[in-house]
Amino acid sequence: MSPRLPYFDQPEGLDPEGCRVYDQIHQSRGHVVGVFALLLNSPSLAEYTAQLGGYLRFETQLPPPVKELVILTTLREHLCQFEWAAHETAARTAGIPVSLIEQIKAKAPIAPGQLAGVNAAVLIHSIRELIEQKRISDASYRALTADFSAREITDIVALAGYYAMVSCILNAAELAAPANRPHLPEPDRHASPSNRTLTE
């Protein structure tokens, strides 16, 4: 199924501004796929998002396992199939055990001590709270401060927010995950998100 929005994984069809931003993204990442191929419908947004994403993915001081735990948890909470397909593989490369990835995928409780050097249980629970409850509880925040500096917590929360935005764009465009790649359970597409009508 084609995505709802035009998908610019090639520069054809872009205006001069779009071509310039396409070239920037292609040069920095080696390709233009997924969320950036969709964001090129708004080239300035694609440009600024690429800058923020570049910092959060490649320049932040967070260790790779921490980054991938935050990303996977955020993607799971938002049921973002396309991005999960890439990041499940990235998480394994970062040293996250398959059993822990499966617990995130299943939204199961996370037992402590599963990843050396990282309190995965506290990190995952805090991100789940932030997304589900729109807050991090005092107890969870205190636990975070035992493991992370103020700068690291700021980057962790920003990373979750960034991938929430990525998820919203990919999900709204209904960009499917590549075939034969890791995927999340499919949501109930017949469930209504609310009782409100489109005219309210």
Accessible surface in RSA format (square Angstrom, percent):
REM  Atomic radii and reference values for relative SASA: ProtOr
REM  Chains: A
REM  Algorithm: Lee & Richards
REM  Probe-radius: 1.40
REM  Slices: 20
REM RES _ NUM      All-atoms   Total-Side   Main-Chain    Non-polar    All polar
REM                ABS   REL    ABS   REL    ABS   REL    ABS   REL    ABS   REL
RES MET A   1   174.09  90.2 100.34  66.4  73.75 175.6  77.73  66.1  96.36 127.7
RES SER A   2    92.45  78.1  74.09  98.9  18.35  42.3  37.12  79.0  55.33  77.5
RES PRO A   3    31.87  23.2  19.77  18.0  12.10  44.0  19.77  16.3  12.10  75.2
RES ARG A   4   163.83  68.8 126.30  64.4  37.52  89.3  52.87  72.3 110.96  67.2
RES LEU A   5    75.54  42.1  73.00  52.2   2.54   6.4  73.61  51.7   1.92   5.2
RES PRO A   6    77.21  56.3  64.30  58.6  12.90  46.9  76.52  63.2   0.69   4.3
RES TYR A   7    65.47  30.6  41.64  23.7  23.82  62.0  34.33  25.8  31.14  38.4
RES PHE A   8    34.05  17.0  32.40  20.1   1.65   4.3  34.05  20.6   0.00   0.0
RES ASP A   9    58.22  40.8  54.48  54.2   3.74   8.9   3.13   7.4  55.10  54.9
RES GLN A  10   107.20  59.9 105.24  76.9   1.96   4.7  35.79  76.2  71.40  54.2
RES PRO A  11    42.64  31.1  40.13  36.6   2.50   9.1  40.37  33.3   2.26  14.1
RES GLU A  12   130.71  75.0 112.61  85.2  18.10  43.1  77.02 149.0  53.69  43.8
RES GLY A  13    75.38  93.0   0.00   N/A  75.38  93.0  37.34 102.5  38.04  85.2
RES LEU A  14    25.42  14.2   5.27   3.8  20.16  50.7   7.09   5.0  18.33  49.3
RES ASP A  15    79.83  55.9  68.94  68.6  10.89  25.7  36.61  86.2  43.22  43.1
RES PRO A  16   118.14  86.1 105.94  96.6  12.20  44.4 112.35  92.8   5.79  36.0
RES GLU A  17    70.46  40.5  62.77  47.5   7.69  18.3  30.11  58.2  40.35  32.9
RES GLY A  18     0.00   0.0   0.00   N/A   0.00   0.0   0.00   0.0   0.00   0.0
RES CYS A  19    41.28  31.2  41.28  46.0   0.00   0.0  18.86  47.8  22.42  24.2
RES ARG A  20   108.09  45.4 100.74  51.4   7.36  17.5  70.15  95.9  37.94  23.0
RES VAL A  21     0.09   0.1   0.09   0.1   0.00   0.0   0.09   0.1   0.00   0.0
RES TYR A  22    13.80   6.4  13.80   7.9   0.00   0.0   7.97   6.0   5.84   7.2
RES ASP A  23    85.52  59.9  81.36  81.0   4.16   9.8  27.90  65.7  57.62  57.5
RES GLN A  24    78.90  44.1  71.56  52.3   7.33  17.5  35.95  76.5  42.94  32.6
RES ILE A  25     2.52   1.4   1.64   1.2   0.87   2.1   2.52   1.8   0.00   0.0
RES HIS A  26    79.60  43.5  78.44  54.5   1.16   3.0  42.90  44.2  36.70  42.7
RES GLN A  27   158.81  88.8 128.70  94.1  30.12  71.7  44.59  94.9 114.22  86.6
RES SER A  28    82.51  69.7  41.91  55.9  40.60  93.5  48.94 104.2  33.56  47.0
RES ARG A  29    59.60  25.0  33.69  17.2  25.90  61.7  25.59  35.0  34.01  20.6
RES GLY A  30    51.11  63.0   0.00   N/A  51.11  63.0  30.80  84.5  20.31  45.5
RES HIS A  31    99.26  54.2  97.66  67.9   1.60   4.1  61.20  63.1  38.07  44.3
RES VAL A  32     2.67   1.8   0.00   0.0   2.67   6.4   0.00   0.0   2.67   7.2
RES VAL A  33    67.93  44.7  62.58  56.7   5.35  12.9  62.58  54.4   5.35  14.5
RES GLY A  34     2.16   2.7   0.00   N/A   2.16   2.7   2.16   5.9   0.00   0.0
RES VAL A  35     8.81   5.8   7.69   7.0   1.13   2.7   7.69   6.7   1.13   3.1
RES PHE A  36    16.33   8.2  16.33  10.1   0.00   0.0  16.33   9.9   0.00   0.0
RES ALA A  37     0.00   0.0   0.00   0.0   0.00   0.0   0.00   0.0   0.00   0.0
RES LEU A  38     2.42   1.3   0.05   0.0   2.37   6.0   0.16   0.1   2.26   6.1
RES LEU A  39     7.22   4.0   4.20   3.0   3.02   7.6   7.22   5.1   0.00   0.0
RES LEU A  40     2.39   1.3   0.00   0.0   2.39   6.0   0.00   0.0   2.39   6.4
RES ASN A  41    61.29  42.3  28.22  27.3  33.07  79.6  23.63  56.9  37.67  36.4
RES SER A  42    50.67  42.8  46.73  62.4   3.94   9.1  27.42  58.4  23.26  32.6
RES PRO A  43    20.89  15.2  20.89  19.0   0.00   0.0  20.89  17.2   0.00   0.0
RES SER A  44    52.42  44.3  51.46  68.7   0.96   2.2  28.45  60.6  23.97  33.6
RES LEU A  45    82.05  45.7  77.67  55.6   4.38  11.0  80.77  56.7   1.29   3.5
RES ALA A  46     0.00   0.0   0.00   0.0   0.00   0.0   0.00   0.0   0.00   0.0
RES GLU A  47    30.10  17.3  28.70  21.7   1.39   3.3   4.27   8.3  25.83  21.1
RES TYR A  48   148.39  69.3 143.53  81.7   4.86  12.6  94.89  71.3  53.49  65.9
RES THR A  49     7.00   5.0   2.98   3.0   4.02   9.6   3.85   5.2   3.15   4.8
RES ALA A  50    13.75  12.6  10.31  15.9   3.43   7.8  10.76  15.2   2.99   7.9
RES GLN A  51   111.26  62.2  93.86  68.6  17.40  41.4  48.81 103.9  62.45  47.4
RES LEU A  52    88.85  49.5  83.16  59.5   5.69  14.3  88.13  61.9   0.72   2.0
RES GLY A  53     0.09   0.1   0.00   N/A   0.09   0.1   0.09   0.2   0.00   0.0
RES GLY A  54    13.88  17.1   0.00   N/A  13.88  17.1  13.59  37.3   0.29   0.6
RES TYR A  55    64.03  29.9  63.56  36.2   0.47   1.2  57.98  43.6   6.05   7.5
RES LEU A  56     2.32   1.3   2.15   1.5   0.16   0.4   2.15   1.5   0.16   0.4
RES ARG A  57    62.62  26.3  58.61  29.9   4.01   9.6   3.45   4.7  59.18  35.9
RES PHE A  58   125.77  62.9  93.46  57.9  32.30  84.1  96.82  58.7  28.95  82.8
RES GLU A  59   123.67  71.0  99.33  75.1  24.34  58.0  35.51  68.7  88.17  72.0
RES THR A  60    11.10   7.9   0.43   0.4  10.67  25.4   0.22   0.3  10.88  16.4
RES GLN A  61   122.09  68.3  95.98  70.1  26.11  62.2  39.97  85.1  82.12  62.3
RES LEU A  62     5.05   2.8   0.44   0.3   4.61  11.6   0.44   0.3   4.61  12.4
RES PRO A  63    58.37  42.5  53.07  48.4   5.30  19.3  58.37  48.2   0.00   0.0
RES PRO A  64    77.16  56.2  76.67  69.9   0.50   1.8  77.16  63.7   0.00   0.0
RES PRO A  65    26.70  19.5  26.70  24.3   0.00   0.0  26.70  22.0   0.00   0.0
RES VAL A  66     2.34   1.5   2.34   2.1   0.00   0.0   2.34   2.0   0.00   0.0
RES LYS A  67    24.52  12.0  24.52  15.0   0.00   0.0   6.30   5.7  18.23  19.4
RES GLU A  68    11.66   6.7  11.66   8.8   0.00   0.0   2.53   4.9   9.12   7.4
RES LEU A  69     0.28   0.2   0.00   0.0   0.28   0.7   0.00   0.0   0.28   0.8
RES VAL A  70     0.49   0.3   0.00   0.0   0.49   1.2   0.49   0.4   0.00   0.0
RES ILE A  71     0.00   0.0   0.00   0.0   0.00   0.0   0.00   0.0   0.00   0.0
RES LEU A  72     0.00   0.0   0.00   0.0   0.00   0.0   0.00   0.0   0.00   0.0
RES THR A  73     0.50   0.4   0.50   0.5   0.00   0.0   0.50   0.7   0.00   0.0
RES THR A  74     0.00   0.0   0.00   0.0   0.00   0.0   0.00   0.0   0.00   0.0
RES LEU A  75     0.00   0.0   0.00   0.0   0.00   0.0   0.00   0.0   0.00   0.0
RES ARG A  76    28.06  11.8  27.88  14.2   0.18   0.4   0.85   1.2  27.21  16.5
RES GLU A  77    28.41  16.3   3.06   2.3  25.35  60.3   0.30   0.6  28.10  22.9
RES HIS A  78    52.26  28.6  40.89  28.4  11.37  29.1  30.17  31.1  22.09  25.7
RES LEU A  79    52.47  29.2  45.18  32.3   7.30  18.3  45.18  31.7   7.30  19.6
RES CYS A  80     0.22   0.2   0.22   0.2   0.00   0.0   0.00   0.0   0.22   0.2
RES GLN A  81    25.10  14.0  23.52  17.2   1.58   3.8  23.52  50.1   1.58   1.2
RES PHE A  82    32.69  16.4  30.71  19.0   1.98   5.1  30.71  18.6   1.98   5.7
RES GLU A  83    25.48  14.6  25.38  19.2   0.10   0.2   0.20   0.4  25.28  20.6
RES TRP A  84     0.00   0.0   0.00   0.0   0.00   0.0   0.00   0.0   0.00   0.0
RES ALA A  85     1.14   1.1   1.14   1.8   0.00   0.0   1.14   1.6   0.00   0.0
RES ALA A  86    47.77  43.9  41.99  64.8   5.78  13.2  42.61  60.0   5.16  13.7
RES HIS A  87     4.91   2.7   4.91   3.4   0.00   0.0   2.14   2.2   2.77   3.2
RES GLU A  88     3.95   2.3   3.95   3.0   0.00   0.0   0.18   0.3   3.77   3.1
RES THR A  89    67.17  47.8  66.04  67.0   1.13   2.7  57.22  76.9   9.95  15.0
RES ALA A  90    30.63  28.2  22.19  34.2   8.44  19.2  27.94  39.3   2.69   7.1
RES ALA A  91     0.00   0.0   0.00   0.0   0.00   0.0   0.00   0.0   0.00   0.0
RES ARG A  92   113.50  47.7  97.18  49.5  16.32  38.9  33.27  45.5  80.23  48.6
RES THR A  93   118.53  84.3  84.92  86.1  33.60  80.1  74.16  99.6  44.37  67.1
RES ALA A  94    23.46  21.6   3.17   4.9  20.29  46.2  12.87  18.1  10.58  28.0
RES GLY A  95    47.32  58.4   0.00   N/A  47.32  58.4  33.84  92.9  13.48  30.2
RES ILE A  96     4.39   2.5   0.00   0.0   4.39  10.6   0.11   0.1   4.27  11.6
RES PRO A  97    46.29  33.7  34.83  31.8  11.46  41.6  46.29  38.2   0.00   0.0
RES VAL A  98    74.03  48.7  69.91  63.3   4.12   9.9  69.91  60.7   4.12  11.2
RES SER A  99    66.17  55.9  55.57  74.2  10.60  24.4  47.36 100.9  18.80  26.3
RES LEU A 100     0.00   0.0   0.00   0.0   0.00   0.0   0.00   0.0   0.00   0.0
RES ILE A 101     0.00   0.0   0.00   0.0   0.00   0.0   0.00   0.0   0.00   0.0
RES GLU A 102    73.69  42.3  71.33  54.0   2.36   5.6  36.75  71.1  36.94  30.2
RES GLN A 103    42.89  24.0  41.26  30.2   1.63   3.9  22.16  47.2  20.73  15.7
RES ILE A 104     1.03   0.6   0.89   0.7   0.14   0.3   0.89   0.6   0.14   0.4
RES LYS A 105    34.23  16.7  34.23  21.0   0.00   0.0  16.90  15.2  17.33  18.5
RES ALA A 106    70.34  64.7  41.74  64.4  28.59  65.0  49.73  70.0  20.61  54.6
RES LYS A 107    89.42  43.6  67.28  41.3  22.14  52.7  33.02  29.7  56.40  60.1
RES ALA A 108    28.68  26.4  24.97  38.5   3.71   8.4  28.68  40.4   0.00   0.0
RES PRO A 109   123.05  89.7 106.22  96.8  16.83  61.2 113.28  93.5   9.78  60.8
RES ILE A 110    23.13  13.2   3.43   2.6  19.70  47.5   3.87   2.8  19.26  52.3
RES ALA A 111    58.40  53.7  51.59  79.6   6.80  15.5  56.60  79.7   1.80   4.8
RES PRO A 112   105.92  77.2  89.19  81.3  16.73  60.8  89.81  74.2  16.11 100.1
RES GLY A 113    79.19  97.7   0.00   N/A  79.19  97.7  38.40 105.4  40.79  91.4
RES GLN A 114    46.67  26.1  24.83  18.1  21.85  52.0  26.68  56.8  19.99  15.2
RES LEU A 115    22.11  12.3  15.09  10.8   7.03  17.7  16.86  11.8   5.25  14.1
RES ALA A 116   104.32  95.9  70.17 108.3  34.15  77.7  81.91 115.3  22.41  59.4
RES GLY A 117    89.00 109.8   0.00   N/A  89.00 109.8  45.52 124.9  43.48  97.4
RES VAL A 118    19.73  13.0   9.30   8.4  10.43  25.1  13.75  11.9   5.98  16.2
RES ASN A 119    55.51  38.3  44.29  42.8  11.22  27.0  14.28  34.4  41.23  39.8
RES ALA A 120     3.15   2.9   1.56   2.4   1.59   3.6   1.56   2.2   1.59   4.2
RES ALA A 121    16.21  14.9  13.39  20.7   2.82   6.4  13.70  19.3   2.51   6.7
RES VAL A 122    29.44  19.4  25.19  22.8   4.26  10.3  29.22  25.4   0.22   0.6
RES LEU A 123     0.52   0.3   0.52   0.4   0.00   0.0   0.52   0.4   0.00   0.0
RES ILE A 124     0.39   0.2   0.03   0.0   0.36   0.9   0.39   0.3   0.00   0.0
RES HIS A 125    93.20  50.9  93.02  64.7   0.18   0.5  63.68  65.6  29.52  34.3
RES SER A 126     0.34   0.3   0.34   0.4   0.00   0.0   0.27   0.6   0.06   0.1
RES ILE A 127     1.28   0.7   1.28   1.0   0.00   0.0   1.28   0.9   0.00   0.0
RES ARG A 128    27.67  11.6  27.67  14.1   0.00   0.0  13.33  18.2  14.35   8.7
RES GLU A 129    28.16  16.2  26.90  20.4   1.26   3.0  11.66  22.6  16.50  13.5
RES LEU A 130    45.61  25.4  41.78  29.9   3.83   9.6  41.78  29.3   3.83  10.3
RES ILE A 131    26.37  15.0  20.97  15.6   5.40  13.0  25.56  18.4   0.81   2.2
RES GLU A 132    84.05  48.3  56.69  42.9  27.36  65.1  29.33  56.7  54.72  44.7
RES GLN A 133   121.90  68.2 104.58  76.4  17.32  41.2  31.62  67.3  90.28  68.5
RES LYS A 134   135.51  66.1 124.32  76.3  11.19  26.6  88.77  79.9  46.75  49.8
RES ARG A 135   172.68  72.5 169.66  86.5   3.02   7.2  67.56  92.3 105.12  63.7
RES ILE A 136    35.60  20.3  13.64  10.2  21.96  52.9  13.64   9.8  21.96  59.6
RES SER A 137    47.17  39.9  34.76  46.4  12.41  28.6  42.82  91.2   4.35   6.1
RES ASP A 138   109.90  77.0 102.91 102.4   6.98  16.5  21.29  50.1  88.61  88.4
RES ALA A 139    63.62  58.5  54.78  84.5   8.85  20.1  55.87  78.7   7.75  20.5
RES SER A 140    10.79   9.1   5.94   7.9   4.85  11.2   5.69  12.1   5.10   7.1
RES TYR A 141    99.12  46.3  99.12  56.4   0.00   0.0  68.31  51.3  30.82  38.0
RES ARG A 142   152.74  64.1 146.42  74.6   6.33  15.1  70.26  96.0  82.48  50.0
RES ALA A 143    32.81  30.2  23.67  36.5   9.13  20.8  31.51  44.4   1.29   3.4
RES LEU A 144     2.20   1.2   2.20   1.6   0.00   0.0   2.20   1.5   0.00   0.0
RES THR A 145    68.79  48.9  47.31  48.0  21.48  51.2  31.91  42.9  36.88  55.8
RES ALA A 146    87.24  80.2  45.07  69.6  42.17  95.9  56.74  79.9  30.49  80.8
RES ASP A 147    70.00  49.0  38.39  38.2  31.61  74.7  14.23  33.5  55.77  55.6
RES PHE A 148    21.73  10.9  12.90   8.0   8.83  23.0  16.14   9.8   5.58  16.0
RES SER A 149    60.11  50.8  46.28  61.8  13.82  31.8  51.92 110.6   8.18  11.5
RES ALA A 150    79.74  73.3  67.50 104.2  12.24  27.8  70.90  99.8   8.84  23.4
RES ARG A 151   134.46  56.5 125.24  63.8   9.22  22.0  57.15  78.1  77.31  46.9
RES GLU A 152    46.57  26.7  46.08  34.9   0.49   1.2   7.07  13.7  39.50  32.2
RES ILE A 153    11.09   6.3  11.08   8.3   0.01   0.0  11.09   8.0   0.00   0.0
RES THR A 154    88.46  62.9  81.78  82.9   6.69  15.9  62.70  84.2  25.76  38.9
RES ASP A 155    13.70   9.6  13.70  13.6   0.00   0.0   0.00   0.0  13.70  13.7
RES ILE A 156     0.66   0.4   0.66   0.5   0.00   0.0   0.66   0.5   0.00   0.0
RES VAL A 157    53.67  35.3  52.02  47.1   1.65   4.0  52.02  45.2   1.65   4.5
RES ALA A 158    42.37  39.0  29.05  44.8  13.32  30.3  39.16  55.2   3.21   8.5
RES LEU A 159     0.27   0.1   0.26   0.2   0.01   0.0   0.26   0.2   0.01   0.0
RES ALA A 160     3.19   2.9   2.10   3.2   1.09   2.5   2.45   3.5   0.74   2.0
RES GLY A 161    41.52  51.2   0.00   N/A  41.52  51.2  33.97  93.2   7.55  16.9
RES TYR A 162    12.30   5.7   6.30   3.6   6.00  15.6   6.73   5.1   5.57   6.9
RES TYR A 163     4.76   2.2   4.76   2.7   0.00   0.0   0.64   0.5   4.12   5.1
RES ALA A 164    22.49  20.7  22.42  34.6   0.07   0.2  22.49  31.7   0.00   0.0
RES MET A 165    63.66  33.0  57.68  38.2   5.98  14.2  34.52  29.3  29.14  38.6
RES VAL A 166     1.39   0.9   1.39   1.3   0.00   0.0   1.39   1.2   0.00   0.0
RES SER A 167     0.17   0.1   0.17   0.2   0.00   0.0   0.17   0.4   0.00   0.0
RES CYS A 168    76.10  57.6  67.50  75.3   8.60  20.2  28.11  71.2  47.99  51.7
RES ILE A 169    32.62  18.6  28.37  21.1   4.25  10.3  32.53  23.4   0.09   0.2
RES LEU A 170     1.64   0.9   0.97   0.7   0.67   1.7   1.06   0.7   0.58   1.5
RES ASN A 171    59.85  41.3  46.09  44.5  13.76  33.1  27.74  66.8  32.11  31.0
RES ALA A 172    62.58  57.5  49.07  75.7  13.52  30.7  57.98  81.6   4.60  12.2
RES ALA A 173     0.50   0.5   0.00   0.0   0.50   1.1   0.50   0.7   0.00   0.0
RES GLU A 174    39.55  22.7  30.27  22.9   9.28  22.1  18.97  36.7  20.57  16.8
RES LEU A 175    24.46  13.6  15.69  11.2   8.78  22.1  15.85  11.1   8.61  23.2
RES ALA A 176    59.48  54.7  44.68  68.9  14.80  33.7  52.32  73.7   7.16  19.0
RES ALA A 177    25.52  23.5   8.29  12.8  17.22  39.2   8.29  11.7  17.22  45.6
RES PRO A 178    57.78  42.1  42.78  39.0  15.01  54.5  53.88  44.5   3.91  24.3
RES ALA A 179    87.77  80.7  58.06  89.6  29.71  67.6  68.41  96.3  19.35  51.3
RES ASN A 180   159.58 110.0 110.76 107.0  48.82 117.5  42.28 101.7 117.30 113.4
RES ARG A 181    96.47  40.5  86.67  44.2   9.80  23.3  31.35  42.9  65.12  39.5
RES PRO A 182    36.55  26.6  25.13  22.9  11.42  41.5  35.68  29.5   0.87   5.4
RES HIS A 183   109.47  59.8 105.01  73.0   4.46  11.4  67.17  69.2  42.30  49.2
RES LEU A 184     0.22   0.1   0.00   0.0   0.22   0.5   0.17   0.1   0.05   0.1
RES PRO A 185    66.67  48.6  54.20  49.4  12.47  45.3  65.37  54.0   1.29   8.0
RES GLU A 186   126.97  72.9  98.53  74.5  28.44  67.7  57.85 111.9  69.11  56.4
RES PRO A 187    52.93  38.6  37.12  33.8  15.81  57.5  45.44  37.5   7.50  46.6
RES ASP A 188    99.00  69.3  73.73  73.4  25.27  59.8  40.00  94.1  59.00  58.8
RES ARG A 189   165.60  69.5 129.12  65.8  36.48  86.8  59.04  80.7 106.56  64.6
RES HIS A 190   178.03  97.3 145.38 101.0  32.65  83.5 101.57 104.7  76.46  89.0
RES ALA A 191    65.52  60.2  39.96  61.7  25.56  58.1  48.74  68.6  16.78  44.4
RES SER A 192    85.80  72.5  53.26  71.1  32.54  75.0  44.09  93.9  41.71  58.4
RES PRO A 193   139.64 101.8  97.06  88.5  42.58 154.8 110.64  91.3  29.00 180.2
RES SER A 194    47.43  40.1  30.36  40.5  17.07  39.3  32.39  69.0  15.03  21.1
RES ASN A 195   158.26 109.1 124.96 120.8  33.30  80.2  39.28  94.5 118.99 115.0
RES ARG A 196   181.90  76.4 159.53  81.3  22.37  53.3  51.00  69.7 130.89  79.3
RES THR A 197    84.45  60.1  70.98  72.0  13.48  32.1  75.01 100.8   9.44  14.3
RES LEU A 198   187.51 104.4 154.36 110.4  33.16  83.4 157.99 111.0  29.52  79.4
RES THR A 199   133.19  94.7  97.06  98.4  36.13  86.1  84.96 114.1  48.23  72.9
RES GLU A 200   143.54  82.4  74.69  56.5  68.85 163.9  65.77 127.2  77.77  63.5
END  Absolute sums over single chains surface
CHAIN  1 A    10869.4       8507.4       2361.9       6352.6       4516.8
END  Absolute sums over all chains
TOTAL         10869.4       8507.4       2361.9       6352.6       4516.8
